[in-house]
């Protein structure tokens, strides 16, 4: 696995959701996430990291940053 993958996922998450300091444990919906931001998040992960993530995962799980990183890393490992 690419060791920089978690950091890149974090950068995308922070950029798409406008996450500030002290909001690391907030969930997607607590950060004001909605369908458009879910699509942007998934699209950027796919485009920039070549890892497929399902928009449905975001709506079903309402992940925080750590759990979203875990999901992307797991998907990357499946695709490897």
trRosetta pair geometry for C-beta under 8 A, 3 or more apart (Angstrom, degrees):
i j d omega theta_ij theta_ji phi_ij phi_ji
1 5 6.2 -76 170 11 97 142
1 73 6.6 39 -157 -158 145 91
1 76 6.2 93 -132 111 97 122
1 77 6.1 -34 -80 -81 115 88
1 80 7.2 -99 -83 -55 66 155
2 5 4.4 109 82 -42 95 100
2 76 7.3 -87 26 170 96 149
3 6 8.0 -40 176 19 44 95
4 7 5.2 -59 -165 45 65 115
4 8 5.8 67 138 -26 86 104
5 8 5.8 -59 -145 37 31 110
5 9 6.3 31 158 -20 67 105
5 49 6.6 92 -136 -149 87 127
5 51 7.9 78 -151 -35 120 147
5 72 7.0 -166 164 122 108 109
5 73 6.0 125 114 -100 131 83
5 76 6.0 -74 -148 -7 156 174
6 9 5.7 -55 -147 36 32 112
6 10 6.3 35 154 -21 65 105
6 69 4.9 49 -137 -166 85 126
6 73 6.4 -2 -72 -67 85 123
7 10 5.6 -52 -150 35 32 115
7 11 6.5 36 151 -22 64 103
8 11 5.6 -49 -150 31 35 114
8 12 6.6 34 153 -17 65 103
8 48 6.8 -160 172 129 121 119
8 49 5.9 144 116 -84 135 116
9 12 5.8 -55 -152 36 33 110
9 13 6.2 36 151 -21 66 108
9 45 6.7 33 -118 -114 84 106
9 49 7.1 12 -72 -57 78 162
9 68 6.8 -175 164 121 121 94
9 69 4.8 142 96 -112 140 75
9 72 4.8 167 -108 61 142 158
9 73 7.6 -91 -17 -45 155 81
10 13 5.6 -54 -145 37 31 115
10 14 6.2 29 158 -17 66 108
10 65 6.2 51 -119 -171 81 120
10 69 6.4 5 -59 -83 81 123
11 14 5.9 -56 -146 38 27 109
11 15 6.2 25 157 -18 63 111
12 15 5.8 -60 -146 39 28 110
12 16 6.1 19 162 -13 67 111
12 41 6.6 116 143 -144 106 67
12 44 4.8 171 -148 116 123 129
12 45 6.0 148 118 -70 167 73
12 48 6.7 -179 -81 53 129 146
12 49 7.9 -86 -29 -21 149 121
13 16 6.3 -60 -141 40 22 103
13 17 6.0 -16 173 17 61 118
13 19 6.5 8 129 -1 85 141
13 41 6.8 43 -103 -135 58 113
13 65 5.4 128 133 -121 160 90
13 68 6.1 129 -96 91 134 146
13 69 7.8 -68 -26 -58 146 84
14 17 6.7 -75 -133 55 18 87
14 18 7.6 48 174 -123 53 6
14 19 4.4 -93 -125 50 66 106
15 18 7.7 14 -177 -68 20 44
15 44 7.9 -150 78 180 123 172
16 37 5.6 128 160 -162 103 89
16 40 5.0 164 -137 111 118 115
16 41 4.8 164 111 -80 171 79
16 44 6.6 -155 -62 18 125 147
17 28 7.2 -121 -100 -137 142 61
17 31 4.5 27 178 138 125 139
17 32 7.1 147 -159 61 84 85
17 33 6.0 -34 -113 -75 111 92
17 37 6.2 86 -89 -177 71 137
17 41 7.5 24 -42 -80 95 120
18 31 7.5 165 63 177 75 105
18 32 7.8 -14 52 56 113 127
19 23 4.9 -149 -160 88 86 124
19 24 7.5 92 171 -84 130 44
19 26 7.3 -177 -127 57 105 119
19 31 6.1 -34 -87 -135 88 139
19 65 7.3 74 -133 -70 171 126
20 23 5.4 81 61 2 65 124
23 26 4.5 -30 -173 8 83 128
23 31 6.6 100 168 -99 130 104
24 64 7.5 65 146 168 51 114
24 65 5.7 -73 -164 31 64 139
24 66 7.7 58 162 -34 92 94
25 64 5.4 -12 -166 -160 42 152
25 65 7.6 -86 -89 25 24 97
25 66 7.7 -5 -111 1 62 113
26 30 4.2 -134 -170 98 93 124
26 31 5.0 116 123 -57 124 90
26 64 6.3 147 84 -128 26 98
26 65 8.0 51 58 -18 63 94
27 30 4.5 93 50 8 75 107
27 31 7.0 -148 92 -4 37 89
27 33 7.9 -95 130 20 68 128
27 62 4.7 31 172 155 136 93
27 63 6.5 166 -146 103 83 20
27 64 4.9 -72 -91 -73 57 73
28 31 6.1 -70 -157 39 24 106
28 33 3.8 -40 167 26 81 160
28 37 7.9 171 -171 107 96 119
28 38 7.3 56 -180 -89 138 90
28 58 5.6 148 -127 -169 176 98
28 62 5.5 -140 43 -155 101 56
28 63 5.7 56 -27 57 111 62
28 64 7.5 -139 -27 -88 64 32
28 68 7.4 109 -63 -64 108 131
29 32 7.7 83 -173 -50 35 7
29 33 5.4 -83 -81 54 37 97
29 62 5.2 -37 1 -139 112 112
32 37 7.6 90 110 -6 75 161
33 37 4.8 -127 -141 86 68 132
33 38 6.2 85 174 -58 108 81
33 41 7.8 -7 -136 -24 119 142
33 58 7.2 -118 154 171 144 123
34 37 5.5 88 47 18 61 101
34 38 7.1 -112 107 -10 29 94
35 38 5.5 -54 -145 34 32 114
35 39 6.5 30 157 -17 65 104
35 55 7.9 46 -150 -179 71 131
36 39 5.9 -56 -153 36 30 109
36 40 6.4 30 151 -18 65 107
37 40 5.4 -51 -144 39 37 114
37 41 6.1 43 154 -25 67 104
38 41 5.7 -52 -148 34 29 114
38 42 6.4 23 157 -12 64 108
38 55 5.0 91 142 -151 113 94
38 58 4.6 180 -136 85 112 154
38 59 6.8 13 -122 -49 162 88
39 42 6.0 -58 -144 42 29 106
39 43 5.9 30 157 -21 65 112
39 55 6.1 -1 -84 -104 61 134
40 43 5.8 -57 -141 39 26 112
40 44 6.2 23 162 -17 63 109
41 44 6.2 -61 -150 36 23 105
41 45 6.5 21 155 -17 61 108
41 53 8.0 -63 123 87 89 138
41 58 6.9 107 76 -86 139 151
41 68 8.0 -60 173 -162 135 142
42 45 5.8 -56 -148 36 31 110
42 46 6.3 27 156 -16 65 109
42 53 5.0 -137 -130 82 86 99
42 54 7.3 -37 -127 151 138 7
42 55 5.1 -84 -23 -75 158 75
42 58 7.3 -113 -53 -21 109 131
43 46 5.8 -60 -149 40 29 109
43 47 6.0 20 158 -13 67 113
44 47 5.7 -56 -134 44 30 106
44 48 5.4 4 174 3 69 118
45 48 6.7 -62 -124 50 17 92
45 49 5.3 -37 -169 38 58 120
45 51 5.6 -62 157 70 97 96
45 53 5.3 14 90 12 147 127
45 72 5.9 -118 -154 -120 136 126
46 49 7.3 -50 -88 57 8 76
46 50 6.9 42 -171 -116 46 23
46 51 6.6 -117 -98 69 47 45
46 52 5.8 44 -108 -100 103 52
46 53 6.9 -134 -55 24 88 79
47 50 7.9 -15 171 -65 9 52
49 72 7.1 28 105 -178 157 123
49 76 7.3 -67 153 -90 114 121
50 79 7.9 -166 132 128 85 154
51 72 5.5 88 114 -164 150 84
51 75 5.1 108 -179 103 105 112
51 76 4.6 -48 -107 -77 128 84
51 79 6.5 -165 -124 19 69 149
52 75 6.2 -137 69 174 60 131
52 79 7.0 130 21 -74 93 137
53 57 6.2 -91 179 41 87 139
53 58 8.0 70 146 -40 114 97
53 71 6.5 80 -130 130 115 112
53 72 6.0 -40 -72 -97 131 78
53 75 5.9 -150 -83 1 73 170
54 57 4.6 107 73 -15 89 98
54 58 7.9 -158 103 -3 61 77
55 58 5.8 -50 -168 27 47 112
55 59 6.9 33 144 -9 73 106
56 59 5.8 -62 -149 43 40 105
56 60 5.8 32 158 -17 75 112
57 60 6.0 -60 -138 42 26 106
57 61 5.7 -5 173 7 65 120
57 63 7.6 11 140 -24 91 123
57 71 6.1 139 159 -163 145 151
58 61 6.7 -71 -131 49 17 90
58 62 7.4 64 172 -89 54 32
58 63 6.5 -80 -125 16 61 100
58 68 7.7 29 -104 -108 87 109
59 62 7.4 16 -157 -61 22 68
61 67 6.7 -148 152 136 130 135
61 71 7.7 164 56 -68 166 143
63 67 4.0 -142 -148 90 100 108
63 68 4.1 135 118 -58 141 81
63 71 6.6 -89 -89 -8 160 134
64 67 5.5 83 47 18 68 100
64 68 7.0 -133 94 -7 29 94
65 68 5.8 -63 -147 38 27 109
65 69 6.2 29 156 -20 66 106
66 69 5.8 -53 -149 35 30 112
66 70 6.5 32 152 -20 63 105
67 70 5.3 -47 -147 34 37 117
67 71 6.5 42 152 -23 65 101
68 71 5.6 -50 -150 32 34 114
68 72 6.5 31 153 -16 66 104
69 72 5.9 -58 -148 38 31 108
69 73 6.1 29 155 -18 67 109
70 73 5.8 -57 -144 39 28 110
70 74 6.2 29 156 -20 64 108
71 74 5.8 -57 -149 36 27 111
71 75 6.4 25 155 -16 64 107
72 75 5.8 -55 -148 38 31 111
72 76 6.3 35 152 -23 65 105
73 76 5.6 -51 -147 33 31 114
73 77 6.5 33 152 -20 63 104
74 77 5.7 -55 -151 34 32 112
74 78 6.6 34 150 -21 64 103
75 78 5.5 -51 -149 33 36 114
75 79 6.3 29 155 -15 67 108
76 79 5.8 -61 -149 41 30 108
76 80 6.5 44 150 -40 64 102
77 80 5.6 -42 -148 13 33 119
